[in-house]
């Protein structure tokens, strides 16, 4: 097994380690979650948090794939810098998105406002939320490596296809339909209007397609601008 495959496997094992931890901290199953967080919508159980399942089945292999394509073109210093930026981005995501409850998750939530102190941030972040921060940082750094490195169209298409799956899953689209089909009263109504849901899915797919096209033809676009500027 190559070193990049090992990194992907380690990422997957790291996410898998959250399952017993979620059980021990009371956020694995709906019954546990409702006992610990009786206010519906504050925290959702890990078993139905598809954001975290996407980390396991899609983002962990994607990390290994991107590193196999571009990892040897980056210095240790460059990777360390991106990891630091990723760590900052992970904390900001937890602080401004998860903790205020803008995004139902096993990671935390329920503050109903942006925390103004670290104590408040800590209060509304679950143990799984703390574990997710370094994973977020690694994924962020690897994606930045991909964006700032010239790669083949094949690589762009593969990464784009994975993100076309990841983003709707991260938006908890599967939970929306599970809530609707099985009548789960505790599950947050992520999308009050189905029309909005479809627009978000469509907009995401268009955005991914545009970014992939731009990435493939970026060199040609730059050459065209140079030609126009002559």
Backbone bond lengths (Angstrom), bond angles and torsions (degrees), N, CA, C in turn:
res aa  C-N    CA-C-N  psi(-1)  N-CA   C-N-CA  omega(-1)  CA-C   N-CA-C  phi
1 X - - - 1.470 - - 1.529 109.39 -
2 X 1.345 117.52 132.35 1.453 121.62 -178.78 1.524 110.61 -70.80
3 X 1.350 114.97 165.77 1.465 119.55 -179.36 1.516 111.73 -63.98
4 X 1.343 117.05 -36.80 1.467 119.61 179.55 1.528 111.15 -68.16
5 X 1.334 116.87 -36.60 1.465 119.58 176.64 1.525 110.49 -64.35
6 X 1.340 115.34 -38.24 1.464 119.15 177.03 1.529 110.89 -61.63
7 X 1.325 117.45 -39.39 1.468 120.54 179.58 1.524 110.24 -63.65
8 X 1.341 116.54 -43.99 1.465 119.86 176.87 1.514 111.57 -61.61
9 X 1.347 116.48 -41.76 1.463 120.29 178.99 1.521 111.13 -64.79
10 X 1.327 117.32 -40.02 1.465 120.77 178.30 1.533 110.89 -64.63
11 X 1.339 116.55 -39.34 1.473 119.55 176.40 1.526 110.48 -61.10
12 X 1.335 116.21 -44.27 1.464 120.17 179.89 1.528 111.26 -64.24
13 X 1.322 117.08 -43.38 1.468 120.60 178.55 1.525 110.98 -64.13
14 X 1.324 115.91 -36.27 1.466 119.70 177.98 1.522 110.67 -62.50
15 X 1.341 116.71 -43.65 1.469 120.14 177.92 1.524 110.57 -66.44
16 X 1.338 117.60 -40.38 1.468 120.91 178.56 1.529 111.49 -61.11
17 X 1.324 116.38 -31.56 1.467 119.53 -179.83 1.526 111.93 -65.26
18 X 1.342 116.79 -16.66 1.459 119.43 179.39 1.525 112.43 -72.51
19 X 1.343 116.93 -20.77 1.472 119.51 -176.50 1.528 111.93 -63.57
20 X 1.352 120.33 -54.93 1.471 118.45 177.33 1.527 112.41 -64.39
21 X 1.342 116.78 -31.33 1.461 119.39 178.30 1.522 110.27 -67.69
22 X 1.334 116.85 -39.76 1.470 120.58 177.15 1.519 110.52 -62.75
23 X 1.333 116.42 -40.01 1.472 119.54 177.71 1.528 110.34 -63.74
24 X 1.327 116.25 -44.38 1.469 120.59 -178.02 1.522 112.55 -66.93
25 X 1.332 116.83 -30.41 1.469 120.15 -178.41 1.518 113.01 -98.36
26 X 1.342 116.66 4.27 1.465 120.48 171.59 1.508 116.24 81.44
27 X 1.343 117.50 29.57 1.469 118.56 178.88 1.534 111.95 -130.92
28 X 1.334 117.39 22.04 1.461 119.53 -178.46 1.526 111.66 -86.28
29 X 1.339 117.36 -48.94 1.461 121.93 -176.55 1.529 110.81 -111.38
30 X 1.353 117.00 157.88 1.470 119.73 -179.99 1.524 113.65 -55.57
31 X 1.350 117.12 -41.29 1.459 119.56 -179.25 1.517 112.28 -61.55
32 X 1.329 116.29 -43.58 1.464 120.65 176.88 1.524 110.68 -61.85
33 X 1.315 115.45 -45.92 1.450 121.10 -176.84 1.528 111.65 -61.45
34 X 1.342 116.46 -43.10 1.461 119.98 -178.89 1.527 111.90 -68.56
35 X 1.330 116.25 -30.12 1.463 119.65 178.10 1.530 111.33 -72.40
36 X 1.328 115.44 -38.24 1.460 119.27 -177.95 1.520 112.26 -85.41
37 X 1.346 116.11 -35.93 1.467 121.23 -179.75 1.527 108.39 -125.52
38 X 1.324 117.93 82.48 1.463 121.27 -174.36 1.522 114.15 -66.68
39 X 1.328 118.25 -19.41 1.462 120.51 178.74 1.525 108.71 -79.30
40 X 1.350 118.65 112.67 1.463 120.89 -176.62 1.527 111.42 -59.77
41 X 1.333 115.63 141.69 1.446 121.05 175.37 1.510 114.81 91.17
42 X 1.342 117.74 -11.67 1.472 118.14 -179.88 1.520 110.78 -70.72
43 X 1.312 116.19 -52.10 1.461 121.79 179.16 1.518 107.43 -134.50
44 X 1.325 117.72 139.53 1.458 120.97 176.18 1.529 108.47 -109.57
45 X 1.340 118.13 150.66 1.472 120.33 -176.55 1.518 111.88 -68.35
46 X 1.311 115.88 150.51 1.459 120.59 -177.81 1.521 112.00 -61.12
47 X 1.326 117.39 -33.19 1.464 119.63 -178.72 1.522 112.56 -59.89
48 X 1.338 117.74 -25.42 1.461 120.91 179.80 1.527 112.52 -117.46
49 X 1.329 116.89 13.94 1.460 119.92 175.58 1.531 107.53 -92.48
50 X 1.309 115.34 90.93 1.461 120.38 -173.64 1.523 112.15 -68.28
51 X 1.317 116.78 -18.37 1.463 120.88 174.10 1.532 109.87 -57.31
52 X 1.341 116.45 -43.32 1.460 120.55 -178.58 1.525 111.98 -76.77
53 X 1.327 117.29 -31.24 1.464 118.99 176.12 1.525 110.42 -68.67
54 X 1.340 116.80 -32.40 1.464 119.83 174.85 1.525 110.40 -65.40
55 X 1.340 116.41 -34.86 1.473 119.81 175.06 1.522 110.79 -57.99
56 X 1.326 116.11 -40.25 1.458 121.25 -175.61 1.529 112.19 -75.34
57 X 1.330 116.46 -52.81 1.462 120.16 -169.41 1.527 114.60 -91.98
58 X 1.320 118.10 -18.57 1.463 119.86 -177.29 1.534 112.72 -117.69
59 X 1.333 116.99 -50.92 1.461 118.55 -174.13 1.529 113.04 -74.68
60 X 1.324 117.94 -35.03 1.471 119.25 178.08 1.530 111.58 -62.61
61 X 1.353 119.18 -48.65 1.474 118.54 174.70 1.525 112.18 -63.64
62 X 1.345 117.43 -33.88 1.461 119.81 -179.97 1.526 111.08 -65.12
63 X 1.327 116.77 -38.68 1.469 120.53 176.63 1.531 110.16 -58.54
64 X 1.326 116.36 -46.41 1.470 120.09 179.70 1.521 110.94 -63.11
65 X 1.327 116.97 -41.10 1.465 120.58 -178.54 1.527 111.60 -65.09
66 X 1.341 116.46 -47.93 1.469 119.51 -179.04 1.527 110.67 -62.64
67 X 1.327 116.94 -42.51 1.461 119.75 179.51 1.529 111.63 -63.18
68 X 1.316 117.02 -35.01 1.464 119.74 178.03 1.521 111.38 -67.21
69 X 1.338 116.53 -25.43 1.457 120.95 -178.43 1.529 112.83 -88.99
70 X 1.345 117.15 -38.62 1.471 119.20 -170.98 1.527 113.63 -126.57
71 X 1.325 118.44 -7.15 1.462 120.93 -173.27 1.514 114.19 -57.99
72 X 1.332 116.92 -38.73 1.467 119.81 -176.85 1.523 112.92 -75.55
73 X 1.329 117.73 -3.30 1.467 120.85 179.32 1.524 112.29 -99.44
74 X 1.325 116.12 3.84 1.465 120.25 -178.99 1.524 109.92 -117.21
75 X 1.323 115.45 140.10 1.461 120.50 177.67 1.526 109.80 -79.86
76 X 1.325 116.01 163.04 1.463 120.49 177.94 1.525 110.68 -61.33
77 X 1.336 116.17 -37.59 1.456 119.81 179.30 1.515 112.26 -65.34
78 X 1.331 116.46 -41.16 1.466 120.19 178.42 1.514 112.13 -64.38
79 X 1.332 116.44 -41.78 1.465 120.50 178.94 1.523 110.47 -65.78
80 X 1.348 116.42 -41.57 1.468 120.18 178.83 1.524 111.00 -61.55
81 X 1.336 116.34 -40.87 1.470 119.98 178.11 1.522 110.97 -61.57
82 X 1.330 117.29 -45.55 1.471 120.53 179.98 1.526 111.22 -65.18
83 X 1.333 117.70 -35.16 1.461 120.42 177.42 1.533 110.79 -64.60
84 X 1.327 116.98 -38.69 1.470 120.30 177.72 1.525 110.14 -65.29
85 X 1.340 116.44 -43.85 1.470 120.32 177.13 1.529 109.74 -62.58
86 X 1.342 116.26 -40.98 1.465 120.21 178.57 1.512 112.38 -63.32
87 X 1.323 116.70 -37.89 1.463 120.50 178.14 1.526 110.66 -63.97
88 X 1.320 116.31 -42.18 1.467 120.54 177.07 1.528 110.00 -62.96
89 X 1.336 116.75 -44.03 1.469 120.92 179.10 1.520 111.03 -62.28
90 X 1.338 117.40 -38.62 1.464 121.57 179.88 1.525 111.44 -63.99
91 X 1.327 116.42 -43.96 1.471 120.57 179.19 1.524 110.30 -65.72
92 X 1.331 117.18 -41.71 1.470 120.52 178.86 1.526 110.85 -63.81
93 X 1.338 117.28 -39.42 1.464 121.02 177.55 1.520 110.58 -61.84
94 X 1.322 116.54 -45.56 1.458 120.73 178.79 1.525 110.85 -64.43
95 X 1.331 116.12 -41.05 1.467 122.02 -174.45 1.526 111.93 -70.69
96 X 1.333 117.14 -46.06 1.461 121.26 -171.06 1.530 114.43 -98.50
97 X 1.336 117.69 -16.31 1.466 119.88 -177.56 1.529 111.85 -114.12
98 X 1.339 117.01 -52.79 1.455 120.49 -173.72 1.531 111.95 -75.29
99 X 1.319 117.01 -54.66 1.474 120.73 -174.69 1.531 112.74 -59.67
100 X 1.343 120.00 -43.17 1.475 118.77 178.48 1.525 113.69 -68.40
101 X 1.334 117.57 -8.35 1.454 120.43 178.44 1.507 114.13 84.73
102 X 1.337 117.24 19.11 1.466 119.58 178.33 1.524 110.85 -70.97
103 X 1.319 115.57 -16.20 1.460 120.87 -172.22 1.519 107.96 -144.02
104 X 1.337 119.31 100.64 1.471 121.18 -178.55 1.527 111.07 -56.45
105 X 1.318 117.35 132.26 1.467 119.75 -174.14 1.514 111.36 -161.93
106 X 1.325 115.62 159.65 1.458 121.94 170.83 1.526 110.61 -70.22
107 X 1.308 117.24 -16.34 1.454 122.46 -175.17 1.524 113.10 -72.34
108 X 1.332 117.11 -18.68 1.461 120.43 -179.20 1.506 110.79 144.33
109 X 1.339 116.02 -164.46 1.462 120.56 178.86 1.507 112.08 129.76
110 X 1.327 115.07 177.04 1.452 120.76 175.96 1.509 115.30 100.75
111 X 1.334 118.15 -2.04 1.470 119.46 -178.72 1.523 111.17 -71.78
112 X 1.343 115.74 -25.38 1.467 123.34 179.36 1.527 112.99 64.64
113 X 1.297 117.08 10.08 1.465 122.19 173.20 1.522 107.69 -164.21
114 X 1.313 116.06 162.62 1.464 120.17 177.76 1.527 108.97 -68.79
115 X 1.323 118.97 126.70 1.472 120.30 -178.38 1.528 111.83 -63.71
116 X 1.319 114.97 143.71 1.468 119.84 -179.53 1.521 111.66 -104.79
117 X 1.329 117.81 -10.20 1.462 121.45 177.90 1.522 109.43 -133.21
118 X 1.327 115.93 157.39 1.460 120.20 177.51 1.528 110.74 -64.84
119 X 1.324 117.20 -33.19 1.462 121.26 178.95 1.527 110.06 -60.56
120 X 1.324 116.49 -42.98 1.463 120.31 178.82 1.523 110.79 -67.78
121 X 1.328 116.66 -39.85 1.465 121.31 176.98 1.527 110.43 -59.63
122 X 1.330 116.57 -44.75 1.460 121.97 -179.41 1.524 111.51 -65.85
123 X 1.329 116.64 -36.81 1.467 121.14 -177.99 1.521 111.98 -63.30
124 X 1.335 116.87 -36.56 1.460 121.09 -174.90 1.537 112.87 -103.08
125 X 1.324 116.63 16.41 1.464 121.38 174.27 1.521 108.79 -112.32
126 X 1.328 117.17 124.64 1.461 120.28 178.59 1.530 109.81 -76.58
127 X 1.331 115.15 168.91 1.467 119.22 178.14 1.520 110.46 -62.30
128 X 1.344 116.59 -36.12 1.459 120.54 176.28 1.521 109.87 -63.61
129 X 1.332 116.59 -35.37 1.458 120.24 177.31 1.517 112.46 -60.61
130 X 1.333 116.50 -40.71 1.464 119.99 177.02 1.520 111.15 -65.18
131 X 1.339 116.91 -40.03 1.459 120.47 -179.95 1.531 111.76 -67.93
132 X 1.328 115.64 -27.95 1.463 119.43 -177.41 1.527 112.27 -73.62
133 X 1.325 117.84 -25.35 1.466 121.03 -175.18 1.533 112.21 -58.62
134 X 1.348 120.74 -50.26 1.474 118.64 178.30 1.523 113.29 -65.55
135 X 1.332 117.79 -32.55 1.467 120.10 176.81 1.520 109.96 -64.37
136 X 1.331 116.30 -45.96 1.462 121.61 177.06 1.527 109.60 -56.20
137 X 1.334 116.84 -43.51 1.464 121.26 -178.17 1.523 111.28 -61.41
138 X 1.328 117.12 -42.57 1.467 121.14 179.96 1.524 110.46 -65.08
139 X 1.334 116.82 -47.60 1.469 120.48 -179.44 1.530 110.40 -61.65
140 X 1.330 116.50 -43.61 1.465 121.15 178.93 1.529 110.22 -59.03
141 X 1.330 117.14 -47.05 1.463 121.21 -178.67 1.522 111.43 -61.83
142 X 1.324 116.80 -42.36 1.466 120.62 -178.38 1.528 110.46 -67.41
143 X 1.336 117.00 -39.77 1.466 119.77 178.18 1.524 110.63 -64.73
144 X 1.333 117.60 -39.51 1.463 120.60 176.31 1.528 110.84 -63.15
145 X 1.324 117.21 -38.28 1.462 120.62 175.83 1.521 110.57 -59.58
146 X 1.321 116.24 -42.04 1.466 121.07 178.06 1.522 111.35 -64.07
147 X 1.334 117.22 -44.88 1.459 121.18 -175.79 1.530 112.50 -66.74
148 X 1.330 116.88 -32.21 1.457 120.47 -175.34 1.532 113.26 -102.90
149 X 1.334 115.79 21.32 1.461 120.52 177.98 1.524 108.93 -130.09
150 X 1.321 116.41 138.41 1.464 120.02 175.91 1.530 109.38 -71.18
151 X 1.313 115.42 125.57 1.467 120.83 -179.12 1.524 109.03 -132.67
152 X 1.323 115.50 168.97 1.463 120.66 -179.33 1.528 110.65 -75.01
153 X 1.345 117.03 155.47 1.478 119.87 175.48 1.523 112.46 -55.70
154 X 1.345 116.56 -34.74 1.471 120.14 178.52 1.519 110.34 -59.64
155 X 1.341 117.13 -44.74 1.465 120.98 179.73 1.516 110.87 -63.06
156 X 1.336 116.67 -42.80 1.465 120.73 179.19 1.522 110.95 -60.95
157 X 1.323 116.59 -42.76 1.468 120.50 -178.80 1.527 111.52 -66.11
158 X 1.326 117.13 -39.65 1.464 119.97 179.19 1.525 110.48 -65.36
159 X 1.351 116.66 -47.22 1.469 120.16 179.23 1.524 110.54 -63.51
160 X 1.335 116.43 -41.42 1.470 119.83 178.62 1.517 112.48 -62.49
161 X 1.335 116.45 -40.30 1.468 120.03 179.57 1.522 111.32 -64.73
162 X 1.337 116.48 -39.87 1.469 119.66 178.51 1.531 110.05 -64.32
163 X 1.335 116.65 -42.65 1.460 119.02 -179.91 1.523 111.93 -68.73
164 X 1.321 117.01 -29.69 1.464 119.74 175.53 1.532 110.87 -62.66
165 X 1.334 116.74 -26.36 1.466 121.72 175.02 1.522 111.59 -87.15
166 X 1.341 116.16 -41.27 1.459 120.50 -173.56 1.522 112.57 -64.71
167 X 1.326 117.48 -45.21 1.465 119.72 -172.01 1.532 112.28 -64.03
168 X 1.342 120.77 -49.00 1.471 118.56 176.05 1.527 113.10 -60.56
169 X 1.343 116.39 -35.93 1.464 119.15 177.76 1.520 110.15 -65.75
170 X 1.342 116.14 -42.45 1.463 120.10 178.31 1.521 112.43 -65.26
171 X 1.324 117.43 -25.15 1.462 121.82 175.70 1.523 111.72 -77.88
172 X 1.323 116.29 2.64 1.468 123.73 179.39 1.525 112.39 64.09
173 X 1.332 115.28 33.24 1.464 119.38 176.30 1.531 111.21 -58.52
174 X 1.359 120.11 -44.11 1.474 118.64 178.37 1.527 112.63 -59.02
175 X 1.339 117.79 -38.50 1.460 120.70 179.88 1.519 110.83 -65.25
176 X 1.320 116.79 -33.59 1.467 120.43 177.93 1.530 110.38 -58.34
177 X 1.330 116.37 -45.73 1.463 119.46 -177.42 1.523 111.67 -76.69
178 X 1.327 117.80 -34.85 1.465 120.01 176.07 1.526 110.20 -62.34
179 X 1.326 116.33 -43.12 1.472 120.92 177.50 1.526 110.67 -60.07
180 X 1.310 115.42 -40.86 1.459 120.63 -177.80 1.526 111.57 -70.89
181 X 1.321 117.52 -43.96 1.461 121.36 -175.11 1.526 112.96 -75.67
182 X 1.348 117.18 -36.23 1.461 120.45 -174.24 1.523 113.05 -105.83
183 X 1.319 117.63 0.45 1.459 121.13 176.08 1.516 114.23 60.54
184 X 1.339 116.75 45.07 1.465 120.84 -179.87 1.525 109.42 -78.37
185 X 1.325 115.82 103.63 1.463 119.97 -174.87 1.526 112.17 -66.73
186 X 1.338 117.18 -29.71 1.462 120.09 -177.21 1.519 112.91 -76.64
187 X 1.335 116.34 -21.04 1.467 119.80 -174.81 1.523 110.25 -72.24
188 X 1.325 118.14 134.79 1.471 120.34 179.37 1.517 111.45 -65.73
189 X 1.314 116.05 143.33 1.459 121.28 177.09 1.525 107.71 -82.68
190 X 1.332 115.11 85.90 1.455 120.59 -172.78 1.518 111.37 -61.20
191 X 1.312 117.06 -39.56 1.458 121.44 179.67 1.525 108.84 -124.36
192 X 1.313 115.14 105.19 1.464 119.31 -178.07 1.522 111.27 -65.90
193 X 1.311 117.17 -31.42 1.459 121.28 -179.81 1.526 109.38 -121.42
194 X 1.331 115.67 127.63 1.454 118.80 -178.09 1.520 112.02 -64.72
195 X 1.343 117.13 -30.01 1.466 119.77 178.69 1.521 110.34 -59.50
196 X 1.331 115.69 -41.27 1.457 120.29 178.64 1.524 110.24 -62.46
197 X 1.324 116.46 -39.77 1.459 121.06 178.87 1.522 110.82 -59.35
198 X 1.316 116.27 -47.54 1.458 119.82 -178.25 1.524 111.69 -65.55
199 X 1.329 116.89 -38.28 1.459 120.31 177.88 1.529 110.55 -63.45
200 X 1.337 116.72 -40.00 1.458 120.54 -179.67 1.522 111.02 -66.51
201 X 1.327 116.74 -41.49 1.469 120.05 178.11 1.521 109.90 -63.60
202 X 1.342 115.41 -48.24 1.456 119.70 -179.11 1.521 112.01 -62.48
203 X 1.326 116.40 -42.94 1.460 120.47 179.43 1.522 111.70 -63.13
204 X 1.330 115.61 -38.87 1.466 120.04 179.10 1.524 111.09 -64.65
205 X 1.320 116.71 -45.69 1.461 120.23 -179.71 1.528 111.18 -63.60
206 X 1.336 116.76 -39.46 1.466 120.29 177.84 1.531 110.05 -64.84
207 X 1.348 115.88 -42.48 1.460 120.12 179.24 1.515 112.17 -61.60
208 X 1.339 116.73 -44.10 1.466 120.64 178.98 1.525 110.37 -63.30
209 X 1.338 116.11 -42.01 1.470 119.87 179.86 1.529 111.21 -63.69
210 X 1.342 116.70 -40.55 1.463 120.40 179.51 1.524 111.60 -66.00
211 X 1.328 116.40 -42.30 1.465 119.85 179.05 1.528 111.05 -65.31
212 X 1.326 116.15 -40.52 1.464 119.58 179.05 1.525 110.54 -64.19
213 X 1.339 116.98 -42.61 1.465 120.84 178.76 1.523 110.64 -63.08
214 X 1.341 116.19 -43.83 1.462 120.69 179.26 1.528 110.88 -62.33
215 X 1.328 115.97 -40.78 1.467 120.53 -179.85 1.526 110.85 -64.60
216 X 1.323 117.43 -40.97 1.464 121.31 -177.98 1.525 111.21 -67.66
217 X 1.329 115.54 -41.41 1.467 119.41 -173.07 1.527 112.92 -103.87
218 X 1.339 117.83 14.46 1.464 120.35 -175.92 1.534 111.63 -59.80
219 X 1.320 117.14 -44.19 1.466 119.95 -179.70 1.528 111.00 -61.38
220 X 1.325 116.22 -41.38 1.465 119.87 179.05 1.522 111.29 -66.07
221 X 1.336 116.44 -37.13 1.467 120.78 178.90 1.528 110.10 -64.13
222 X 1.322 116.76 -43.59 1.470 120.53 179.02 1.524 110.85 -62.76
223 X 1.334 116.02 -41.83 1.462 119.41 178.40 1.514 111.21 -62.45
224 X 1.356 116.82 -38.50 1.453 120.74 178.92 1.516 111.53 -63.97
225 X 1.323 117.51 -40.73 1.464 121.09 178.64 1.531 110.89 -67.11
226 X 1.344 116.41 -38.06 1.457 119.64 177.23 1.521 110.52 -62.60
227 X 1.334 115.92 -40.06 1.466 120.80 -179.70 1.520 110.72 -66.10
228 X 1.350 115.94 -41.35 1.460 120.08 179.98 1.530 110.60 -65.35
229 X 1.356 115.88 -35.22 1.458 120.36 -177.31 1.512 114.28 -75.69
230 X 1.318 118.46 -7.66 1.461 119.92 -179.08 1.542 111.23 -74.88
